[in-house]
Amino acid sequence: MKTSWKAIVPIAVVIVLALLPAPAGLAQHAWYFFAIFAGVIVGLMFEPLPGGAIGLIGVTVVTVLARFVLYSPAELAKAGFNPVNAALTWALSGFSNSTVWLIFGAFMFALGYEKTGLGKRIALVLIKLMGRRTLTLGYAIAAADTILAPFTPSNTARSGGTIYPVIRHLPELYDSRPDDPSARRIGSYIMWVAIAVTTITSSMFVTAMAPNLLAIELARKTAHVDISWMQWFVAFAPVGILLLIATPLLAYWLYPPEIKASGKVPAWAAQELAKLGALTLREVTLAILVVLALLLWIFGADYVNATTVALIVIALMLVTRVVAWDDIVKHSAAWNTLTWFATLVALADGINRVGFVKWFAESIAQHMGGLSPTVAMLALVAVFFLIHYMFASITAHVTAVLPVMLAVGSTIPGLPMQQYVMLLCLTLGIMGIVSPYATGPSPVYYGSGYLPAADYWRLGAIFGVIFLAALLIIGTPWLFAIH
């Protein structure tokens, strides 16, 4: 079998970095760990294997080489210290992390939407009600994504797997064809609104995108800042609500459809709803369960852990036959994500514990002198956002860059860490707008044939600037007001 260059590059990165001398001020074992960590990140970017497999391989390599990459000579010299057992405990620590299991639980919610058909029904109802005019159709798409977002931790599943299959039928009703000049009749507008609004909802709800939950865990470990579901929502709500209201209209102005109104879309949605039939008992049951979860996440934090809530709802979904155990066992994406995030949590903890993050942060902080704490904070947030042009995975971005940016902020005297941490975390969804590969559903819409490359890059830059500016200009003073 021919070896893919995508598999060779991560290995080459590890070898090249390991052969280089450690930078001044950094221990040799920490540099070796960074070499392996960098190889994992490159592997996540190129994906020669699924993300979970790459993370597992990275953790395994570190565990085997723990004497040389995870522990300093002083730690190894301690009486009674067993690096073999300690390394295994470290490697498996991510699987006992509550945030990792919350991510898994949220995937089960999405599975319920898929198996019952409730997600598709919600999208069709909104299109039937609001689809007569192209602009209100854009708002229907935004509303459908917003309703599904709190319970769908994968924007790929939510937008690419639920919204896109519904809306992809709409352009052809107007003779708007992919890879054709007719795409601009209505198809281009619909597709751009769909990808734009899912990046906004991904920032609005902590459970709308799995990397958000990973970011919370890294923020807790690195910056000692805890963020609840409600704190996250309140922090982004003024920005998110404004952007959700503005985005369909901005797209209408900046990327205008040729067709402004028609009765075909609501008629088609009505036909599709008729095919679905009446609301089923399983759909009603699921709706009750997800509302229960949402209420407990918002109001029950003092009484029950968010992960426990997810596990309770999963158990009730099984008892009420909303999903079957076989459905859960066969949900490969959820198990892949569980392994992926469990190993990434361990690796992120490792790069922090060997001292690499502290060393790098202190090196960067030396160049931030002379800036006021607030200016430095805004500059770092902007850099964090723009760096995403280099990444095809928000998870990889979070794992590689967030701990470093958090550590840099902690070294700047007077920098408001609570607000800084929140701003960094809230960029994660909206940064997915910048490129055709920036977030999971991006390739789906880019590959639809309705968004030519030149249009995608241009609109991504324009909306990226708008989204970032809204967060910094509106979100920053709001965060200072509520904290």
C-alpha positions as CSV (number, residue, x, y, z in Angstrom):
1,M,0.0,0.0,0.0
2,K,1.3,3.4,-0.9
3,T,2.2,5.5,2.1
4,S,0.4,8.8,2.1
5,W,2.4,12.0,2.4
6,K,-0.2,13.1,5.0
7,A,1.1,10.2,7.2
8,I,4.7,11.1,6.7
9,V,4.5,14.8,7.5
10,P,3.6,14.4,11.2
11,I,6.3,11.9,11.8
12,A,8.8,14.1,10.0
13,V,7.8,17.0,12.2
14,V,8.4,15.0,15.3
15,I,11.8,13.8,14.1
16,V,13.1,17.1,12.9
17,L,12.0,19.0,16.0
18,A,13.5,16.3,18.3
19,L,16.8,16.5,16.6
20,L,17.0,20.3,17.1
21,P,18.6,21.5,20.4
22,A,16.2,22.7,23.0
23,P,15.7,26.5,23.1
24,A,17.4,28.4,25.9
25,G,15.6,28.2,29.1
26,L,13.6,25.1,28.2
27,A,14.4,21.6,29.6
28,Q,15.3,18.9,27.0
29,H,12.5,16.6,28.0
30,A,10.0,19.4,27.6
31,W,11.3,20.0,24.1
32,Y,10.9,16.3,23.2
33,F,7.4,16.4,24.5
34,F,6.7,19.5,22.4
35,A,8.0,17.6,19.3
36,I,5.5,14.8,19.8
37,F,2.7,17.3,20.6
38,A,3.5,19.3,17.4
39,G,3.4,16.0,15.4
40,V,-0.1,15.3,16.8
41,I,-1.3,18.7,15.9
42,V,0.0,18.4,12.4
43,G,-1.6,15.0,12.2
44,L,-5.0,16.5,13.3
45,M,-4.6,19.1,10.6
46,F,-3.8,16.7,7.7
47,E,-5.9,13.7,9.1
48,P,-4.1,10.7,7.7
49,L,-6.1,8.8,10.3
50,P,-9.2,9.7,12.3
51,G,-8.6,12.3,15.1
52,G,-9.2,9.7,17.8
53,A,-6.6,7.4,16.4
54,I,-4.0,10.2,16.1
55,G,-4.6,11.3,19.7
56,L,-4.3,7.7,21.0
57,I,-1.1,7.2,19.1
58,G,0.4,10.4,20.5
59,V,-0.5,9.5,24.1
60,T,0.9,6.0,23.6
61,V,4.2,7.3,22.3
62,V,4.5,9.7,25.2
63,T,3.7,6.9,27.7
64,V,6.3,4.5,26.2
65,L,8.9,7.3,26.2
66,A,7.8,8.8,29.5
67,R,11.3,8.7,31.0
68,F,12.6,10.9,28.3
69,V,9.7,13.2,27.4
70,L,7.3,13.5,30.4
71,Y,9.5,13.6,33.5
72,S,12.5,15.6,34.5
73,P,15.7,14.1,35.9
74,A,14.7,15.4,39.3
75,E,11.3,13.7,39.2
76,L,12.9,10.4,38.1
77,A,15.3,10.6,41.0
78,K,12.6,10.8,43.7
79,A,12.5,7.8,45.9
80,G,9.7,5.4,45.1
81,F,8.7,7.2,41.9
82,N,7.6,4.7,39.2
83,P,7.5,6.5,35.8
84,V,5.8,3.4,34.2
85,N,2.8,3.5,36.4
86,A,2.7,7.3,36.6
87,A,2.8,7.6,32.8
88,L,-0.1,5.2,32.4
89,T,-2.2,7.1,35.0
90,W,-1.4,10.3,33.0
91,A,-2.3,8.7,29.7
92,L,-5.8,7.6,30.9
93,S,-6.6,10.7,32.9
94,G,-8.5,12.2,30.0
95,F,-11.0,9.4,30.0
96,S,-12.1,10.3,33.6
97,N,-12.6,13.9,32.7
98,S,-16.2,15.1,33.1
99,T,-16.0,17.5,30.2
100,V,-15.0,14.7,27.8
101,W,-18.1,12.7,28.9
102,L,-20.3,15.8,28.5
103,I,-19.2,16.1,24.9
104,F,-20.1,12.4,24.4
105,G,-23.5,13.0,26.1
106,A,-24.2,15.9,23.8
107,F,-23.5,13.7,20.8
108,M,-26.2,11.3,22.1
109,F,-28.7,14.2,22.1
110,A,-27.8,14.8,18.4
111,L,-28.4,11.1,17.8
112,G,-31.8,11.5,19.3
113,Y,-32.6,14.3,16.9
114,E,-31.5,12.2,14.0
115,K,-33.3,8.9,15.0
116,T,-36.6,10.6,15.8
117,G,-36.6,13.0,12.9
118,L,-37.3,15.9,15.2
119,G,-34.4,18.0,13.9
120,K,-35.6,17.7,10.3
121,R,-39.2,18.5,11.3
122,I,-38.1,21.7,13.1
123,A,-36.2,22.9,10.0
124,L,-39.1,22.1,7.7
125,V,-41.7,23.9,9.9
126,L,-39.6,27.1,10.0
127,I,-39.1,27.0,6.2
128,K,-42.8,26.4,5.7
129,L,-43.6,29.4,7.9
130,M,-40.9,31.8,6.7
131,G,-39.9,30.6,3.3
132,R,-42.1,32.8,1.1
133,R,-39.5,35.5,0.8
134,T,-35.8,34.9,0.3
135,L,-34.8,37.1,3.2
136,T,-37.2,35.5,5.6
137,L,-36.0,32.1,4.4
138,G,-32.5,33.2,5.6
139,Y,-34.0,33.9,9.0
140,A,-35.8,30.5,9.0
141,I,-32.4,28.8,8.4
142,A,-30.9,30.9,11.3
143,A,-33.8,30.0,13.6
144,A,-33.6,26.3,12.8
145,D,-29.8,26.2,13.6
146,T,-30.4,28.2,16.8
147,I,-33.0,25.9,18.1
148,L,-30.9,22.8,17.4
149,A,-27.6,24.3,18.6
150,P,-27.8,23.9,22.4
151,F,-28.2,20.2,22.0
152,T,-25.9,19.4,19.1
153,P,-22.2,19.6,20.0
154,S,-21.2,19.0,16.4
155,N,-21.9,21.9,14.0
156,T,-21.1,19.4,11.3
157,A,-23.9,17.2,12.4
158,R,-26.2,20.1,13.1
159,S,-25.6,22.2,9.9
160,G,-24.0,19.7,7.6
161,G,-26.1,16.8,8.7
162,T,-29.5,18.3,9.4
163,I,-29.8,21.8,7.9
164,Y,-27.9,21.2,4.6
165,P,-29.9,18.0,3.6
166,V,-33.1,20.1,3.9
167,I,-32.0,23.3,2.2
168,R,-30.0,21.7,-0.6
169,H,-33.4,20.9,-2.4
170,L,-34.5,24.5,-2.3
171,P,-32.4,26.2,-5.1
172,E,-33.5,23.7,-7.7
173,L,-37.1,24.8,-7.1
174,Y,-36.0,28.1,-8.6
175,D,-33.8,26.6,-11.3
176,S,-30.8,27.7,-9.4
177,R,-28.1,25.1,-10.2
178,P,-24.7,24.3,-8.7
179,D,-21.5,25.2,-10.6
180,D,-23.6,27.4,-12.9
181,P,-24.2,31.1,-13.3
182,S,-27.8,30.4,-12.1
183,A,-26.3,29.5,-8.6
184,R,-26.6,33.2,-7.7
185,R,-30.4,33.2,-8.3
186,I,-30.9,31.9,-4.7
187,G,-28.7,29.0,-4.0
188,S,-25.5,31.0,-3.2
189,Y,-27.4,33.2,-0.7
190,I,-29.0,30.2,1.1
191,M,-25.7,28.3,1.4
192,W,-23.8,31.3,2.7
193,V,-26.4,32.2,5.3
194,A,-26.4,28.6,6.5
195,I,-22.6,28.4,7.1
196,A,-22.5,31.9,8.6
197,V,-25.2,31.4,11.1
198,T,-23.9,28.0,12.3
199,T,-20.6,29.6,13.2
200,I,-22.5,32.2,15.3
201,T,-24.6,29.6,17.1
202,S,-21.4,27.6,17.7
203,S,-20.1,30.5,19.7
204,M,-23.4,31.2,21.4
205,F,-23.9,27.9,23.3
206,V,-21.1,26.0,25.0
207,T,-22.8,22.8,24.0
208,A,-23.1,23.8,20.3
209,M,-19.6,22.7,19.4
210,A,-17.4,20.2,21.1
211,P,-14.2,22.3,21.1
212,N,-16.0,24.8,23.3
213,L,-16.2,22.2,26.0
214,L,-12.5,21.3,25.6
215,A,-11.7,25.1,25.8
216,I,-13.6,25.3,29.2
217,E,-11.5,22.4,30.5
218,L,-8.2,23.9,29.3
219,A,-9.2,27.3,30.8
220,R,-9.9,25.7,34.1
221,K,-6.6,23.9,34.2
222,T,-4.4,26.6,32.7
223,A,-5.9,29.8,33.9
224,H,-8.0,28.5,36.8
225,V,-11.1,30.2,35.4
226,D,-14.4,28.2,35.6
227,I,-17.1,28.9,33.0
228,S,-20.7,27.5,33.4
229,W,-23.2,26.9,30.6
230,M,-25.2,30.0,31.6
231,Q,-22.1,32.3,32.0
232,W,-21.0,31.4,28.5
233,F,-24.5,32.1,27.0
234,V,-24.9,35.4,28.9
235,A,-21.4,36.5,27.8
236,F,-22.0,36.0,24.1
237,A,-25.8,36.7,24.0
238,P,-25.6,40.5,23.1
239,V,-23.1,39.8,20.3
240,G,-24.7,36.5,19.2
241,I,-28.3,37.8,19.0
242,L,-27.2,40.9,17.1
243,L,-25.2,38.8,14.6
244,L,-28.0,36.3,14.1
245,I,-30.4,39.2,13.3
246,A,-27.9,41.0,11.1
247,T,-26.3,38.1,9.2
248,P,-29.2,37.1,6.8
249,L,-29.7,40.8,6.1
250,L,-25.9,41.5,5.6
251,A,-25.7,38.5,3.2
252,Y,-28.8,39.9,1.4
253,W,-26.9,43.1,0.8
254,L,-23.4,41.8,0.3
255,Y,-24.2,38.7,-1.7
256,P,-27.7,39.4,-3.0
257,P,-29.9,36.7,-4.5
258,E,-31.6,37.4,-7.8
259,I,-34.9,36.0,-6.7
260,K,-36.5,37.9,-3.8
261,A,-39.8,36.0,-3.3
262,S,-41.7,32.9,-4.3
263,G,-44.3,30.5,-2.9
264,K,-42.5,27.4,-4.1
265,V,-40.4,26.9,-0.9
266,P,-43.2,26.8,1.7
267,A,-45.2,24.6,-0.6
268,W,-42.3,22.1,-0.9
269,A,-41.7,22.2,2.9
270,A,-45.4,21.5,3.5
271,Q,-45.1,18.4,1.2
272,E,-42.1,17.2,3.1
273,L,-43.8,17.7,6.4
274,A,-46.8,15.7,5.1
275,K,-44.5,12.8,4.3
276,L,-43.2,12.9,7.9
277,G,-46.7,12.6,9.2
278,A,-47.9,13.6,12.7
279,L,-45.6,14.3,15.5
280,T,-44.6,11.0,17.0
281,L,-44.4,10.0,20.7
282,R,-40.6,9.6,20.4
283,E,-40.3,13.1,19.1
284,V,-42.4,14.5,21.9
285,T,-40.4,12.5,24.5
286,L,-37.1,13.8,23.1
287,A,-38.4,17.4,23.1
288,I,-39.3,17.0,26.8
289,L,-35.9,15.5,27.7
290,V,-33.8,18.1,25.9
291,V,-35.9,20.9,27.6
292,L,-35.3,19.2,30.9
293,A,-31.5,19.1,30.2
294,L,-31.5,22.7,29.2
295,L,-33.3,23.8,32.4
296,L,-30.9,21.8,34.6
297,W,-27.9,23.2,32.8
298,I,-29.2,26.7,33.4
299,F,-30.7,26.5,36.8
300,G,-29.4,23.3,38.4
301,A,-25.7,23.9,38.5
302,D,-25.7,24.1,42.3
303,Y,-27.4,20.8,42.6
304,V,-26.2,18.5,39.8
305,N,-23.1,18.5,37.6
306,A,-23.7,19.3,33.9
307,T,-22.2,15.9,32.9
308,T,-24.5,14.1,35.3
309,V,-27.4,15.9,33.6
310,A,-26.3,14.6,30.2
311,L,-25.9,11.0,31.6
312,I,-29.4,11.2,33.2
313,V,-31.0,12.3,30.0
314,I,-29.2,9.5,28.0
315,A,-30.4,7.0,30.5
316,L,-34.0,8.3,30.1
317,M,-33.6,8.2,26.3
318,L,-32.7,4.5,26.6
319,V,-35.6,3.8,29.0
320,T,-38.1,5.6,26.8
321,R,-36.8,3.9,23.6
322,V,-36.0,7.3,22.0
323,V,-32.7,5.7,21.1
324,A,-31.6,2.0,21.4
325,W,-28.4,0.8,23.0
326,D,-27.3,-0.5,19.6
327,D,-27.7,3.0,18.2
328,I,-25.2,4.3,20.8
329,V,-22.8,1.4,20.3
330,K,-22.8,2.0,16.6
331,H,-22.4,5.8,16.8
332,S,-18.7,5.7,15.7
333,A,-18.5,9.6,15.5
334,A,-19.3,9.9,19.2
335,W,-16.8,7.2,20.3
336,N,-14.2,8.6,18.0
337,T,-14.7,12.1,19.6
338,L,-14.6,10.6,23.1
339,T,-11.2,9.1,22.4
340,W,-10.0,12.2,20.5
341,F,-10.9,14.6,23.3
342,A,-9.8,12.3,26.1
343,T,-6.3,12.0,24.6
344,L,-6.1,15.7,23.7
345,V,-6.9,16.7,27.3
346,A,-4.1,14.5,28.5
347,L,-1.6,15.9,25.9
348,A,-2.6,19.5,26.7
349,D,-2.1,18.7,30.4
350,G,1.3,17.2,29.5
351,I,2.6,20.1,27.6
352,N,1.7,22.3,30.5
353,R,3.2,20.1,33.2
354,V,6.6,19.8,31.5
355,G,6.9,23.6,31.5
356,F,6.7,24.3,27.8
357,V,3.6,26.6,28.0
358,K,5.1,28.6,30.9
359,W,8.4,29.0,29.0
360,F,6.7,30.1,25.8
361,A,4.3,32.5,27.5
362,E,7.2,34.2,29.3
363,S,9.0,34.5,26.0
364,I,6.0,36.2,24.3
365,A,5.3,38.4,27.2
366,Q,8.7,40.0,26.9
367,H,7.5,41.5,23.5
368,M,4.2,42.9,25.0
369,G,5.9,45.5,27.1
370,G,4.6,49.1,26.7
371,L,1.0,48.0,25.9
372,S,-1.8,48.7,28.3
373,P,-3.5,45.5,29.7
374,T,-6.7,46.1,27.8
375,V,-4.9,46.8,24.5
376,A,-2.7,43.7,25.0
377,M,-5.8,41.6,25.7
378,L,-7.6,42.8,22.5
379,A,-4.4,42.3,20.4
380,L,-4.0,38.7,21.7
381,V,-7.6,37.9,21.0
382,A,-7.3,39.2,17.5
383,V,-4.2,37.2,16.9
384,F,-5.8,34.0,18.3
385,F,-8.7,34.6,15.9
386,L,-6.6,35.2,12.8
387,I,-4.3,32.3,13.4
388,H,-7.2,30.1,12.5
389,Y,-6.4,30.6,8.8
390,M,-3.6,28.1,9.5
391,F,-6.0,25.4,10.9
392,A,-8.5,23.1,9.4
393,S,-9.7,22.0,12.8
394,I,-11.0,24.2,15.6
395,T,-10.1,21.3,18.0
396,A,-6.5,21.4,16.8
397,H,-6.5,25.2,17.2
398,V,-7.8,25.0,20.8
399,T,-5.4,22.2,21.8
400,A,-2.3,23.9,20.3
401,V,-2.9,27.6,20.8
402,L,-5.4,28.2,23.6
403,P,-3.1,27.0,26.5
404,V,-0.3,29.2,25.2
405,M,-2.5,32.3,24.8
406,L,-3.9,31.8,28.3
407,A,-0.4,31.5,29.7
408,V,0.7,34.6,27.9
409,G,-2.1,36.6,29.3
410,S,-1.3,35.4,32.8
411,T,2.2,37.0,32.6
412,I,0.9,40.5,31.7
413,P,0.4,42.6,34.8
414,G,-3.1,43.9,35.2
415,L,-4.6,42.0,32.3
416,P,-8.2,41.1,33.3
417,M,-8.0,37.3,33.1
418,Q,-11.8,36.5,33.5
419,Q,-12.7,38.7,30.5
420,Y,-9.6,37.6,28.5
421,V,-10.4,33.9,28.9
422,M,-14.1,34.5,27.9
423,L,-13.1,36.5,24.8
424,L,-10.7,33.8,23.7
425,C,-13.3,31.0,24.2
426,L,-16.1,33.0,22.5
427,T,-14.1,33.4,19.3
428,L,-14.1,29.6,18.6
429,G,-17.3,29.3,16.8
430,I,-17.2,32.5,14.8
431,M,-13.6,31.9,13.6
432,G,-15.1,29.0,11.5
433,I,-16.3,31.6,9.0
434,V,-12.9,32.6,7.7
435,S,-12.1,29.8,5.1
436,P,-13.6,26.9,3.2
437,Y,-11.8,24.5,5.6
438,A,-12.1,26.4,8.9
439,T,-14.8,24.3,10.6
440,G,-16.6,21.0,10.1
441,P,-19.5,22.0,7.8
442,S,-17.4,24.4,5.8
443,P,-16.4,21.8,3.2
444,V,-20.0,20.7,2.9
445,Y,-21.2,24.2,1.8
446,Y,-18.0,24.9,-0.2
447,G,-18.5,21.6,-2.0
448,S,-22.2,22.3,-2.7
449,G,-21.3,24.1,-6.0
450,Y,-23.1,27.3,-4.9
451,L,-20.1,29.0,-3.3
452,P,-17.2,29.5,-5.7
453,A,-13.8,29.7,-4.1
454,A,-13.3,33.4,-4.8
455,D,-16.7,34.2,-3.3
456,Y,-16.1,32.1,-0.2
457,W,-12.7,33.6,0.6
458,R,-13.9,37.1,0.0
459,L,-17.1,36.7,2.1
460,G,-15.1,34.8,4.8
461,A,-12.8,37.7,5.2
462,I,-15.6,40.3,5.3
463,F,-17.8,38.4,7.7
464,G,-14.7,37.3,9.8
465,V,-13.9,41.0,10.3
466,I,-17.5,41.8,11.1
467,F,-17.8,39.0,13.6
468,L,-14.5,39.7,15.3
469,A,-15.2,43.4,15.5
470,A,-18.7,42.8,17.0
471,L,-17.1,40.6,19.7
472,L,-14.4,43.1,20.6
473,I,-16.5,46.3,20.3
474,I,-19.7,45.0,21.9
475,G,-18.6,41.9,23.8
476,T,-15.6,43.5,25.7
477,P,-17.5,46.3,27.5
478,W,-20.4,43.8,28.2
479,L,-18.0,41.4,29.8
480,F,-16.6,44.1,32.0
481,A,-20.1,45.1,32.9
482,I,-21.2,41.6,34.0
483,H,-17.9,40.6,35.8
